[in-house]
């Protein structure tokens, strides 16, 4: 069983995607993943609620400094 302390790094996710998408050049797969992550980050920074149905929802919330 996998615990919450186990991690998957971005390079590991990219390698896994490349394995599953063996018809595509690994450089192209990596670029697509990076573009997706940049768009996700930019949308959150612009205060959009990003909903990926069936996966997760991201919202930016302001917090007061401690």
C-alpha positions in Angstrom: 0.0 0.0 0.0 1.2 3.5 -0.8 1.4 6.0 2.0 0.9 9.7 1.8 4.6 10.2 2.3 5.4 8.5 -1.0 6.0 11.0 -3.8 6.0 11.1 -7.5 8.2 13.7 -9.1 7.5 15.6 -12.3 10.3 13.7 -14.2 8.7 10.4 -13.0 5.3 11.5 -14.3 6.8 12.5 -17.6 8.5 9.2 -18.0 5.3 7.4 -17.1 3.4 9.4 -19.8 6.1 8.7 -22.3 5.8 5.0 -21.6 2.1 5.1 -22.1 2.4 7.3 -25.3 5.2 5.4 -26.9 4.1 6.6 -30.4 5.1 10.1 -29.5 8.5 11.7 -29.1 9.4 12.0 -25.4 10.4 15.7 -26.0 7.0 16.4 -27.4 5.3 14.7 -24.4 7.4 16.7 -22.0 6.6 20.0 -23.8 2.9 19.3 -23.7 3.0 18.5 -20.0 4.9 21.7 -19.2 2.6 23.8 -21.3 -0.4 22.3 -19.5 1.1 23.0 -16.1 1.9 26.6 -17.1 -1.6 27.2 -18.3 -3.0 25.6 -15.0 -0.7 27.9 -13.0 -1.6 31.0 -15.0 -5.3 30.3 -14.7 -5.1 30.0 -10.9 -3.0 33.1 -10.6 -5.6 35.0 -12.6 -8.1 33.8 -9.9 -10.0 31.4 -12.1 -11.5 28.2 -10.6 -10.0 25.4 -12.6 -12.2 22.3 -12.7 -11.0 19.1 -14.2 -14.1 17.0 -13.8 -13.3 13.6 -12.4 -9.9 14.7 -11.2 -9.7 17.8 -9.1 -10.6 21.5 -8.6 -8.1 24.3 -8.0 -8.9 27.7 -6.5 -6.7 30.5 -5.4 -7.5 31.7 -1.9 -6.1 34.7 -0.2 -4.8 34.1 3.3 -3.8 36.7 5.9 -0.2 36.7 6.9 0.6 35.2 10.2 
